[in-house]
């Protein structure tokens, strides 16, 4: 009788143990499947807190994350800020491509973002690319972006010989252009960008006329005047070296980057003192009628169009094989949201997040836009997860 009782007791214990272990096993299994997402969300809190610089959240995130190490160096011949996580590498590498800002790598917001990535466990390289600190983009800017991408992926402290390219505004477009190149794309694991443009013709049209072609009609887009300033400097820089380029460059620079009507002087300017190439550039920049844009663009010198299309992803033939994550605002102050969606022509693995939490390079968080912020958070989580997927 005692033997039977002992056996029944043992059986009950095993049954209850099995009942307890089955859900535990399920929980462990679920955690194993979703751990990379949980991990990425934790890292996203660290990165986003560095951007927000929130009084409570940011110090808390800094307290639980490793202290990064900063150094100024040179990457592919370009001055760069290098941020390393605490501990020993190699680490997943991030090439942070900045937009057009005079401060370059010394911009406090850019440094904070680099710090956030480093605290989250990523090696970060933030270079000063040619032209960006002077508010213009040139083919050299594009070429050096590709050179830096190759150099970062080849660093001994970069995990798996790969780099994730993360860019904001024009920097996001430069990242896309680099990833299109066949001599770069093998080393690029991810392209993530906030508010890029995809077609230089659309940007030129918006900057000069406040409209762009959409479905055989024109849609209005009132961009910040600074876009016109950068566009004018970039188009003028595409002219052949000489007196005309020097004169027009000085004129547009004199208007200043804060001018609310940077094209006003060009619209009132006579072109009798200019050669035909420079006169064609002025005619395009002075134009206010979107219906005339195509003809004026066609009238640009071939060399100028070739330079402009060098920094236009949709004008290039290369496709991006790595995943592409893009986030933009529905009413971005520079580029229409359609510029992000149109990237599907060159990026088969594209995901676009449109959220009012973003106004170009600015993140706006408040209790009233919690749903919008959730969309941005999901974008960051996917980016960080993809940037570490090989390591995981």
N, C-alpha and C positions, 0 to 999 in steps of 0.2 A: 504493500500500500504506500509506504513512504517513497519507494522507488518511483511509483507511478506519479505521485504528487510532485516529486522533484523533476520528473520528465515534463509534466504539464507546466510547471513553473518556468523551466528552461525554455520550453516552446513559446510561452507567452512573452518572455523577455526577448526572444529572437524576433517574434512577430512585431512587438512594439519597436524594437531596434530597426527593423526593416521599414516600419511605418515612418519612423523619424528620418532614416537615411535617404529614403526615396525623394522627399521634397528637398532635402539638403543637397542631394546629388543634382536635382534639377536646378536649384539656385546656383550651385557651382558651375554647372554647364552653361546657364544663361550668362553668368558673369564672365566666363571664359570667352563666350561668343562676343559679348558686348564690352569687354574690358577696354579694347582700343578706343571705343567711343567714350567710356567713362574717363579714361586717361586723358583723351583729347579735350574733354570738357573741363577737367581740372586745369589743364594747361591754358585753355582759352580764358579762364577766369584771371589767370596771371597776366596774360597778354592784354586783355581788354582793360584790366585795372590800371595797367601802365599808361594806356591811352587816356582814360578818363581822369586819372590823377584824383580819385575820389578820397575824401578825408578819412573814411573808415576802411573801405575795401582795399585801397592801394597799400597802406601800411600792413594790413593783415596778410595780403598776398606776398609782400616782400618778406614778412617774418617767416613764412613757411617755405620760401623758395631759396635756392642757393644764390650766394652773392656772385654776380657776374664780374668778369675781368675785362677792362677796356684797354685798347691799345690803338694808336695811330700807326698806320703802315702804308704800304704801296701794294696794290693788286693790279697786275697787268699794266703797270706804269701809271695807274691812277691813284691819287691820295684816297685813303679809305679809313673808316672807323671799323675796327674789328672787335666784336663782343663775343667772349667765350663764356660758357657756363662754368660753374664751379666743378671741381673734380677733374677726372681725366677723360680725354676724348678717345676715339673720334665721336663726333656728334652729327646729327642731321644738319645739313648746311642750308642756310637761307641767304640768298642774295637779295637784299632790300634795295629796290630801284626807286629813288626819290623822284619827285616832280621838279618843276622849275621854281627853285627857291634860291635867293642870293646867299643864304647861309650854308647851303649844301649840307654836308654831314654834321655840321655844328648846329643845325636847327634843333631847338630843345625838344619839339614834338617828335622829330625823327629819332633823336637819341633815346627818348623814353620808350619808343616802340622797339628799337633795337635792344634796349635793356629788358623789356618785357619778354621778347623772344628768347634772349639768353637765360633769363630766370626760369623760363619754361623748358630749358634743356636744348636749345638750338644754337649752333654756331652762326653768327650773323656777320655779314660783310656789307657795309654801307659806303659805297665809293662816291666821289665827286666826279661825275661824268662830264665830258667836254660840252660846253654850251649851256647846261642846265642852270648854272649859277649866273649866267648872263641873259636868262629868259629867252633862249632860242634853242632850236633843235636843228641839227645838221646831220648829214650822213656819217660824220665822224662820231657823233653821239651814239648812233645805232651800232656802228662798228665796234666801238669800245665797250658797249653793253655786252656784245657777244664775246669779246676777249675776256672780260671779267668773269662771265658765266663759265667759260672754259677753265679759267684759272682757279675759280672757287671749287668747281667739281673735282679738280685735280689735286687739291690740298690734302696733305696726309691726315689732317684733323677733320676732314669731311667724310662722313660715313658713306660707304658703298660707292664712292666715286661719283656721287650725284649731288645736284643742287636743286632746291626749290626756289623759284623766282617769285618774289612778292613785290608788287609795285602799286603806286598810288598815282592816279591821273595819268599824265604823260609817262610817268615811270612804269605804269601798268602796260601801256602800249609798247614801250621799249622792251619790256620783258617778253611780250608776245612776239615781237619782231625777232628777238634773239632765238626764241624757241622754234621759230620757223626755219632756221638755218640748218641744213643737213650736217654741218660740222659742229653743231652745238646740241641738237635735240637728243642725242643718245645720253648726254649727261644731265638732262633736265627731267626731274621726276614730277614736277608740278609747276603750273603757272597760276598764281592767284593775284587778282587785281581789283582795285576799287576805282570805279568810274573811268575806264579807259575810253579812247576813241578807236574806231576801226577803219575809217575812210577819211583820208585827208581832204578830199573834195567836200565832204559834208562839213568838216570843221571850218574850211575856208569860207564856205557859203554862209554858215551860221555867224562866223566872226564878222563878215562884211555886210550881210543883208538881214541877219536875224531870222533866217528861214532856211529850210533844207528840203530837198526833193523827197517825197514819200508817196508811193503808190500813184505815180503820174500826176501828182499835185504837189503843193508846197505846204509844209507845216511850219508854224511859227515856233521859234525857240529863242527867247530873250536871254542871251548869255551875259555873264559878267564882262564888263569892258576889258578886263585884263586879258581875256582870250584874244581880243583884237590886237592888243599890244604884242603878245607872244607870236601870233600868226604873222604880223607885219615884220617883226624882227627876223623870223625864220625864212619868210619868202624873200626878203631883201638879201639875206645872207646867202641865198642860193644863186644870186647874180654872179657873173664872172668878176674876179677882182678888178678894181679900177676906180676911177673917180666917181662914176655914177653910184656904185654900191657904197662907197665911202660917204658920199654926200647924203644919200637916203638913210643910211644907218644912223648918221649923226642926227638927222632930223627926227626920226622916230624915237631915238634914245632920249632926245631933249624933251619929248612930251612927258616922259616919266611913267613908271609902272603903275602909279596911283591915279593917272589921268582917267576921267570918266568918258572922254571922247578921244581916244588915242589916234583914230583915223581922221579926225577933223582937219588937220593940216594937209594931209595927202588929198583929201577931197576938194580942197580949195586950191591945190597946187597946180600951176601950169607945168607942162612937160617939154616946153620948147628947148630947155637946156639939157635935156636927157637924150641918150641914144634910144633906138627902138626897143631894145630889150628892157631897159629900165622903165620906159614909158608904158610898156605892156604890163609890167608888174604894178605900177601906180594905178593904171586903169582898173585892174582887178581889185586892188585894195580899196579904191575909191567908190566902187560900185555899190549901189543900194538895192538894185532890182534882181531878185533871185532868178527871174526868167532870162536874164542876160548872162548869168554866171557861166554856163557851159561854153558859150562863144568866147568869153573873155579868158576862161581857163585854157581853151584850145589855142588862143593867141599867145600864150606864154612861150618863151624860148624853150626848145626841147631840153636843154641842159637844166633849166629851172624845174621843169616838170619831172625830169628824171630824179633830181634831188628830192623834191617833195614826195614823190611816190616811194622813195627809199624808206621813209618813215610812215608808211601807210600799210598796215597789215593786209587789207583787202586788195591792194595793188600788187602784192607779192604772190608768187605761185606756190610757195611752200605751205605745207600743212603741219599742224601741231599734233604730235602723237601722244603727248602726255596729257593727263587730265587738266582741264582749265576751269577754275572757279572764279566767277566775276560777281561783284556786288555793286549796285548803283542805286541812286535815288530816282523816284519817278519823275521828279522835276529837277534834275541836276543843273547846277548853275553854269556849267560849261558845255557838256555833251549830252545829247538826247539819249534816253534809255535804249532806243533802237540801235545805237552804236554798239552796245553790249550784245544784244540779241543777234546782230548781223555777223558776229564772230563764228556762228555755226557753219559758215561757208569754209572756214579754214581749220576749225577745231571740232572734230567729231565728238570728242568727249567733253562737251561744254555744259556747264550748269550756271545759270544766271539767277541771282537773287536781287529782286527789286524791293527795296524797303525805304520808307520815309525816315528811318533812323539815320540815314546817310545824306548829308548835303555835300557832295563831292568828297573832299578830304576830311570833313568834319563829322564827328559822331555825336548825335543828340539823343540823350537818354532822359526820360522823365516818366513819372507814374502813368501819364496819359498815353504813352506810346510803347507800352510793354510788349504788345504783339509785334510791333515793328522791330523792336530791339531783339525779340526772340528770333526773327528771321536773320538778323545780322549775326547773332550768336551762333546760329546753326552754320552759317557761312564760315565763321572762324573755326568752329569745331571740325568741319570737314577739311578745311585747309591744313590744320595742325595734324589731324589724323593721317591725311595723305602724305604729309611731309615726313612722317615717321613710320609709314607702313612697312618698309623693308626691314627697319630695325626691330619692329614688333614681331 
